Amino acid sequence: EQHVTLDIAYGRTLTAKRRGERAAWFGFQEVCGAALGASDYLCLAADLDVLFLHTVPVFSLNTHNEARRFMNLVDIFYDQGCAVVLGV
């Protein structure tokens, strides 16, 4: 696998499993399990047309923070005209 870093908000970076010209592949935990927010997702959406997100779990009360981040991510990508492709 070719891991690459993408710039996100406040000078931080996020490591993708793979990167295409305007697409990136991430595991769910890297994007929704970490302390990321709207500004981070906006940076990703500005750089990508498609985000592939794999290992998306079934949500429960124990994963409400991750579920909120996931909803935020999907909302932002939708608003920016970007696609999110999910895998389980």
PLY file of the C-alpha trace (Angstrom):
ply
format ascii 1.0
element vertex 88
property float x
property float y
property float z
element edge 87
property int vertex1
property int vertex2
end_header
0.00 0.00 0.00
1.19 3.49 -0.76
0.47 5.70 2.24
0.34 9.42 1.52
-0.36 12.43 3.68
-2.94 15.10 2.93
-2.99 18.54 4.48
-5.91 19.31 6.76
-6.73 22.29 8.98
-4.28 24.11 11.26
-1.16 22.74 9.57
-1.95 19.13 10.44
-1.87 16.14 8.11
-3.92 13.00 7.67
-2.52 9.77 6.25
-4.46 8.08 3.46
-4.09 4.41 2.55
-3.92 5.37 -1.13
-4.26 8.50 -3.19
-5.38 9.10 -6.75
-5.43 12.42 -8.55
-8.64 13.64 -6.86
-9.49 10.59 -4.73
-8.21 9.10 -1.48
-8.77 5.87 0.45
-9.08 5.96 4.24
-10.02 3.61 7.03
-13.00 4.75 9.09
-10.92 5.18 12.26
-8.47 7.56 10.59
-11.23 9.92 9.51
-14.05 9.50 12.02
-12.35 7.87 15.01
-9.84 10.70 15.41
-10.50 14.16 16.83
-11.28 15.80 13.48
-13.92 18.40 12.74
-15.63 20.42 10.06
-12.54 22.45 9.14
-10.58 19.24 8.56
-13.33 17.75 6.40
-13.59 20.99 4.40
-9.86 20.78 3.63
-10.28 17.21 2.41
-13.31 18.12 0.30
-11.39 20.99 -1.30
-8.65 18.55 -2.34
-10.80 15.55 -3.35
-13.71 14.66 -5.58
-14.11 11.16 -4.10
-13.35 9.80 -0.64
-13.35 6.02 -0.25
-14.04 5.07 3.36
-13.70 1.43 4.37
-14.37 -0.52 7.57
-17.43 1.61 8.40
-18.93 0.04 11.53
-22.50 -0.47 12.63
-23.13 2.46 14.96
-24.34 2.12 18.54
-24.65 4.28 21.64
-21.00 3.48 22.35
-19.89 5.04 19.07
-21.98 8.22 19.10
-18.92 10.51 18.71
-17.77 8.60 15.65
-21.32 8.63 14.26
-21.51 12.42 14.65
-18.18 12.87 12.88
-19.35 10.55 10.12
-22.57 12.56 9.64
-20.56 15.78 9.60
-18.17 14.33 7.00
-21.00 13.18 4.73
-22.83 16.53 5.07
-19.72 18.52 4.18
-18.78 16.33 1.23
-22.36 16.50 -0.07
-22.43 20.29 0.27
-19.12 20.54 -1.60
-20.31 18.28 -4.43
-17.96 15.43 -3.52
-18.71 11.72 -3.33
-18.19 9.42 -0.35
-17.97 5.70 -1.22
-18.49 3.39 1.76
-17.22 -0.10 2.46
-17.82 -2.32 5.46
0 1
1 2
2 3
3 4
4 5
5 6
6 7
7 8
8 9
9 10
10 11
11 12
12 13
13 14
14 15
15 16
16 17
17 18
18 19
19 20
20 21
21 22
22 23
23 24
24 25
25 26
26 27
27 28
28 29
29 30
30 31
31 32
32 33
33 34
34 35
35 36
36 37
37 38
38 39
39 40
40 41
41 42
42 43
43 44
44 45
45 46
46 47
47 48
48 49
49 50
50 51
51 52
52 53
53 54
54 55
55 56
56 57
57 58
58 59
59 60
60 61
61 62
62 63
63 64
64 65
65 66
66 67
67 68
68 69
69 70
70 71
71 72
72 73
73 74
74 75
75 76
76 77
77 78
78 79
79 80
80 81
81 82
82 83
83 84
84 85
85 86
86 87
